Amino acid sequence: MSEHAEHSAEHAEHPGYGTFIKIWLILVVLTGCLVGVSHLGQTAAVWGLLTLTPLKAGLVFYYFMHLKYEGPLFKVVVLVTLGTLLIFFALLFSDVAFR
């Protein structure tokens, strides 16, 4: 019986449809910003894409993939994985920049 109570209490924390609709609208607005930034100069477009895209990905991870409700160990694993990916991207960009 206690397992059922824990499960229902854990399930009660999840947001309703309103939160998901708000996050979706924010993602739509950020997509519009990305389209707007892409029409600026090439440098501004790249910097806009490099800043807004991770923000959008973070919102998707946090809300739609329910990372907000996971344990701390899983969050650390995800952050280490993303940090490793950033290191590889930095190495790739530095290799391309200095050729």
Secondary structure, DSSP 8 states (H G I E B T S, - for coil): -HHHHHHHHHHHTS--HHHHHHHHHHHHHHHHHHHHHHTS-HHHHHHHHHHHHHHHHHHIIIIIT-GGGS-HHHHHHHHHHHHHHHHHHHHHHHHHHT-
